[in-house]
Amino acid sequence: MNRRAAFSLIELLTVVAVIGILASLAVSSVGGIMSGRNLARAGDQVLDQFSLARQSALSKNARVRWLITSVADGRNGDPAAFRRMQLEIFDPAMREWKPLGRSVTFPLAVTADPARSSLLTNSASGATNTVTFLANGRTALNPNDIYALTLADAKTTNNFITIQLYPISGRCRTFQP
């Protein structure tokens, strides 16, 4: 008797089903990793902007203003939310604010959360909130209060990063669960 060793159709379908289940789990894990990475990158962008604003104020002996603006996201059609930052320096000769570098936009699906951010006092669509750094490196914010900016992933509520700004020193620290 000469019988060939082979797999039955049921065995092959079982293996294909197991591979499909494992692939779907891997794809969902990669999505979570990417959203976490985007959130961390946005937090780094805010820290970099605050640091640059403070350093520019100190080195140029001028007032520097950090702005965050509520804009719609044309990349994926998200509605207006706080996602664009810009630095401006005050020119005393012209008595006006001038842009300091290019504006920075958060990665996809990352926005600043007005409900959890004491730096965002105006939450209307198209609104702008500011922090002014003085020539001595301090901020113009009330020194008796604690100010925070919370960035959140629009897809999940438990994935966020909070940047705390000390008004007296102009320095920052971050918190992330």
WOLIN-V945798 format. One record per pair of residues at least 24 apart in sequence whose C-alpha atoms are under 6 Angstrom apart, sorted by the first residue. I is the first residue (numbers start at 1). J is the second residue. D is the distance in Angstrom with one decimal. If there is no record, write none. Layout:
I/J/D, I/J/D
This chain:
38/107/5.7, 42/106/5.4, 54/133/5.9, 54/137/5.3, 57/135/4.8, 58/135/5.2, 58/136/5.7, 58/137/5.5, 61/135/4.6, 62/135/4.8, 63/89/6.0, 63/90/5.6, 63/133/5.7, 63/134/4.7, 63/135/5.5, 64/88/5.6, 64/89/4.4, 64/132/5.7, 64/133/5.2, 65/131/5.7, 65/132/4.3, 66/130/5.4, 66/131/5.1, 67/129/5.7, 67/130/4.4, 68/128/5.6, 68/129/5.5, 69/127/5.8, 69/128/4.4, 70/125/5.9, 70/126/4.7, 70/127/5.4, 71/126/5.8, 80/125/5.9, 82/111/5.5, 82/112/5.2, 83/111/5.1, 109/153/5.7, 109/154/5.2, 110/152/5.7, 110/153/4.7, 110/154/6.0, 111/151/5.5, 111/152/5.7, 112/150/5.6, 112/151/4.3, 113/150/5.6, 113/151/5.8, 116/150/5.9, 117/148/5.3, 117/149/4.5, 117/150/5.3, 118/147/5.3, 118/148/5.3, 119/147/5.7, 119/148/5.8, 119/149/5.8, 138/168/5.1, 138/169/5.0, 138/170/4.9, 139/167/5.1, 139/170/5.7, 141/167/5.7, 143/167/5.3, 143/168/5.7
